[in-house]
Amino acid sequence: MRALAEFIMRGRMQATLVVVGSAALPLLFWLSAAAGSLVLLRRGLSDATGILAWALLPAIGWWYFGEPRTLLVLLGALGLACVLRANPSWRRVLLFSIALGLVYGLVLRATFHEPIEAMAQELSKLLPQMFDGVHQQMSVDDQARLRSLIAPVLTGLLAALLQVVSLLSLMLGRFWQAALYNPGGFGSEFRELRFPPMLAMLLLVGMLLGPNLGVEMAMLTPLCSVPLAFAGIALLHGLVAKGRLSKFWLVGMYITLLLFMQLTFPLLVVLAIVDSLFDFRGRLTDKPDSGPANGEG
């Protein structure tokens, strides 16, 4: 991957080739967003505009054929890259990603309303089976409200998935930047990611009370959980680094996360909230670490 990053930064033609080529190929839109983020983080928006403008052509083409992910993730990752370049704080980037997720949700609802509603209708038919005893004890109004939340929550889940991919693309671009110009910088700044108690509680409130603010605001539940999950991952990375533990623990964490997403994702959210109150990394003996990669690399 470092060789690819070096190729991207070799010149404008090479960067354009990777950014545009990845956007044009199926399922490689995340690589286009990561390469574009690297160019923007290193060279700035003014120098990167010419390269990134070409990437919009295949992205718009995919949108025309009913594939929105290429354009949304590309623009979203670049927007977050601008935030990171202006202020190298992953906490700030993650908070901005919630607003980005809301934009994703609104675009998906407006553009793909009928497919989402069709999926929601199919899921509503499964509710009696999914909540066998509970569903029968619910009143008619509660059952109707539960059905009305399916489409917004489904939209929020799709938007949260795009939110995660955008963040991962940006992180890959930042990792490349640090690997080329400040080795170890990305790991250092990511391991320090932690939300203060007030922000963590606000995110928790958004998760729990989002549906009570309106049916459409049910999207907040998955969107607000994403920053906390990333903070939980950063906590585990920080504990492994400070405790000088084997990387095997991190490999095991990611394998478990992929295999048991429904269990591990909420656990990461809980860990992040608890860490905001007790600061587990701060309680360990501090060890020397490399400084963060700045916006200029």
C-alpha positions in Angstrom: 0.0 0.0 0.0 2.9 2.4 0.6 4.0 1.8 -3.0 0.6 2.9 -4.2 0.8 6.0 -2.0 4.2 6.8 -3.4 2.8 6.4 -7.0 -0.1 8.7 -6.2 2.2 11.5 -4.9 4.7 11.1 -7.7 2.8 13.6 -9.9 -0.5 15.0 -11.1 -0.9 12.4 -13.9 -0.3 9.5 -11.5 -2.7 10.8 -8.9 -5.4 11.4 -11.5 -4.9 7.9 -12.9 -5.5 6.3 -9.5 -8.3 8.6 -8.3 -10.3 8.4 -11.6 -9.5 4.8 -12.4 -10.6 3.6 -8.9 -13.8 5.6 -9.2 -14.6 4.1 -12.6 -14.0 0.5 -11.4 -16.8 -1.4 -9.5 -16.4 -1.6 -5.7 -13.2 0.4 -5.7 -14.8 3.8 -4.9 -13.3 3.7 -1.4 -9.8 3.6 -2.9 -10.6 6.6 -5.1 -11.8 8.5 -2.0 -8.7 7.5 0.0 -6.4 8.6 -2.8 -8.3 11.9 -3.2 -8.0 12.4 0.5 -4.3 11.9 0.4 -3.9 14.4 -2.4 -6.0 17.0 -0.5 -4.3 16.5 2.8 -0.9 16.9 1.3 -1.4 19.5 -1.4 -4.5 21.3 -0.3 -7.8 21.8 -1.9 -6.6 24.3 -4.6 -3.9 22.0 -5.9 -6.2 18.9 -5.7 -9.3 20.4 -7.4 -8.1 19.7 -10.9 -7.4 16.0 -10.0 -10.6 15.5 -8.1 -12.8 17.2 -10.7 -12.0 14.3 -13.1 -13.0 11.8 -10.6 -16.5 13.3 -10.5 -17.1 12.1 -14.1 -17.2 8.3 -13.4 -18.9 9.0 -10.0 -21.7 10.8 -11.7 -21.9 8.1 -14.3 -22.3 5.5 -11.6 -25.1 7.6 -10.0 -26.9 7.7 -13.4 -26.9 3.9 -13.3 -28.3 3.8 -9.8 -25.1 3.4 -7.8 -24.8 6.4 -5.4 -22.0 5.2 -3.3 -19.1 6.3 -5.5 -20.2 10.0 -5.6 -21.4 10.2 -2.0 -18.3 8.6 -0.5 -15.9 10.6 -2.6 -17.5 13.9 -1.8 -18.0 12.9 1.8 -14.4 11.8 2.4 -13.1 14.9 0.7 -15.3 17.1 2.9 -14.0 15.4 6.0 -10.4 15.7 4.7 -11.0 19.5 4.5 -12.1 19.4 8.2 -9.0 17.4 9.2 -6.6 19.6 7.2 -8.0 22.7 8.8 -7.9 21.3 12.3 -6.0 18.0 12.9 -8.5 16.6 15.4 -10.2 13.2 14.8 -12.8 14.1 17.4 -13.9 17.0 15.3 -13.9 14.9 12.1 -16.1 12.3 13.8 -18.6 14.9 15.0 -18.7 16.4 11.5 -19.3 12.9 10.1 -22.7 12.8 11.9 -23.8 15.8 9.8 -22.4 14.1 6.8 -24.5 11.0 7.6 -27.6 13.1 7.9 -26.9 14.5 4.4 -26.4 10.9 3.2 -29.7 10.0 4.7 -31.6 12.9 3.2 -30.1 12.2 -0.2 -31.0 8.5 0.0 -34.5 9.2 1.1 -35.0 11.7 -1.7 -33.4 9.7 -4.5 -34.1 6.1 -3.5 -37.4 6.5 -1.7 -39.3 3.7 -3.4 -36.6 0.9 -2.9 -36.2 1.9 0.7 -40.0 1.9 1.3 -40.2 -1.5 -0.4 -37.5 -2.9 1.9 -39.3 -1.4 4.9 -42.6 -3.0 3.9 -40.9 -6.4 3.7 -39.3 -5.9 7.1 -42.6 -4.9 8.6 -44.1 -8.2 7.6 -41.4 -9.9 9.6 -42.0 -7.9 12.8 -44.5 -10.4 14.4 -41.8 -13.2 13.9 -38.9 -11.0 15.1 -40.7 -9.8 18.2 -43.1 -12.7 18.8 -44.3 -12.2 22.3 -43.6 -8.5 22.6 -45.3 -7.6 19.4 -48.6 -9.2 20.4 -48.6 -7.3 23.7 -48.1 -3.9 22.0 -51.1 -1.7 21.3 -52.2 -0.9 17.8 -50.8 2.6 18.0 -47.4 1.3 19.2 -47.3 -1.3 16.4 -48.1 1.5 13.9 -45.3 3.7 15.4 -42.8 0.8 15.2 -43.7 0.2 11.6 -43.3 4.0 10.8 -39.7 3.9 12.2 -38.5 1.1 10.0 -37.9 3.2 6.9 -36.0 6.0 8.7 -33.9 3.6 10.7 -33.2 1.6 7.6 -32.2 4.8 5.8 -30.0 5.7 8.9 -28.3 2.3 8.7 -27.5 2.8 5.0 -26.3 6.3 5.7 -24.2 5.1 8.7 -22.6 2.5 6.4 -21.6 5.3 4.0 -20.4 7.3 6.9 -18.1 4.5 8.1 -16.7 4.0 4.6 -16.1 7.7 4.2 -14.2 7.7 7.5 -12.2 4.6 6.7 -11.3 6.1 3.3 -10.1 9.3 5.0 -8.1 7.2 7.6 -6.4 5.3 4.8 -5.4 8.6 3.1 -4.2 9.9 6.4 -2.2 6.7 7.1 -0.6 7.0 3.6 0.3 10.6 4.4 1.9 9.7 7.7 3.7 6.7 6.2 5.3 8.9 3.5 6.0 12.1 5.5 5.7 11.4 9.2 6.0 7.7 10.1 3.9 6.7 13.1 2.0 9.9 13.1 -1.4 8.5 12.2 -1.2 5.8 14.9 -0.3 8.3 17.5 -3.1 10.7 16.8 -5.7 8.0 16.4 -4.8 6.3 19.7 -5.4 9.6 21.5 -8.9 9.8 20.2 -11.3 10.2 23.2 -14.5 12.0 23.7 -14.9 14.2 26.9 -17.9 13.2 29.1 -20.2 16.0 27.9 -19.8 15.1 24.2 -20.1 11.3 24.9 -23.3 11.9 26.8 -24.7 14.1 24.0 -24.0 11.4 21.5 -25.7 8.9 23.8 -28.7 11.1 24.1 -28.8 11.4 20.3 -28.8 7.6 20.0 -31.5 7.1 22.6 -33.8 10.1 22.0 -33.4 10.5 18.2 -36.7 8.7 17.4 -38.5 10.8 19.9 -37.6 14.0 18.0 -39.5 12.9 15.0 -39.8 9.9 12.7 -37.1 11.1 10.3 -34.7 11.9 13.2 -34.6 8.1 14.0 -31.6 8.2 11.7 -29.6 9.7 14.5 -29.5 6.4 16.4 -27.1 4.7 14.1 -25.3 7.9 13.0 -24.4 9.0 16.5 -23.1 5.5 17.4 -20.4 5.6 14.7 -18.1 8.2 16.4 -18.4 6.3 19.7 -17.5 3.0 18.0 -14.4 4.5 16.4 -13.5 6.0 19.8 -13.9 2.5 21.3 -11.5 1.1 18.7 -9.0 3.9 19.4 -9.2 3.0 23.1 -8.3 -0.6 22.4 -5.4 0.5 20.2 -4.2 2.9 22.9 -4.3 0.2 25.6 -2.4 -2.3 23.4 0.3 0.4 22.7 0.6 1.6 26.2 0.7 -1.9 27.6 3.2 -3.0 25.0 0.9 -5.9 24.2 1.2 -8.1 21.1 -0.6 -7.0 17.9 -2.4 -10.3 18.1 -4.9 -8.7 20.4 -5.8 -6.1 17.7 -6.1 -8.8 15.0 -8.4 -10.8 17.3 -10.5 -7.7 17.9 -11.0 -7.0 14.2 -11.8 -10.6 13.5 -14.3 -10.6 16.3 -15.8 -7.3 15.1 -16.3 -8.7 11.6 -17.8 -12.0 12.7 -20.0 -10.8 15.6 -20.8 -7.2 14.5 -24.2 -7.2 16.3 -22.5 -7.9 19.6 -19.1 -6.1 19.3 -20.3 -2.8 17.8 -22.5 -1.9 20.9 -19.7 -3.1 23.1 -17.3 -0.6 21.5 -19.9 2.2 22.0 -20.2 1.3 25.7 -16.4 1.2 26.1 -16.1 4.6 24.5 -18.7 6.1 26.9 -17.1 4.5 30.0 -13.6 5.7 28.8 -14.9 9.2 28.5 -15.7 9.1 32.2 -12.6 7.2 33.5 -9.9 7.8 30.9 -8.3 4.4 31.0 -5.3 5.4 28.9 -4.5 8.3 31.1 -4.4 6.0 34.1 -1.6 3.9 32.5 2.0 5.0 32.7 2.7 7.4 29.9 5.3 6.2 27.3 7.1 8.1 24.7 5.1 8.4 21.4 5.5 10.1 18.1 3.7 13.3 17.3 0.6 13.6 15.2 0.8 14.2 11.5 -0.1 17.8 10.7 -2.3 18.9 7.8 0.7 19.6 5.7 2.2 16.2 6.3 
